[in-house]
């Protein structure tokens, strides 16, 4: 098992911010904020699943081939190997709690397919 985070570690991304708020043997809990009109990449993870709980805002969530609008209090489960994304098409920030569960929990377990910040490697085959 690999966990490469520390409690209260924070990160800035082009789309917003994240902070680790809890750590366990096989899970990490992050508080994530997505800026207005920003989007995480369409991505998947080979070694972890995720569970998102929306705490504020009204994001659009892609899960596999489906899209859904969520509101505060709503949640979505993301199995490993499933393409997913959260988008904020509004003028207000979106905040959610992300629970990552798996044997490998680090930033290297991200395969990007579509990204508005040009973070998809050339020739990405999904592995």
Secondary structure, 3 states (H helix, E strand, C coil): CEECCCCCCEEEECCEEEEEEEECCCEEEEEEEECCCCECCEEECCCEEEEEEEEECCCEEEECCEEEECCCCCEEEECCCCCEEEECCCCCCEEEEEEEEECEECCCCCEEEECCCCCCCCCCCCC
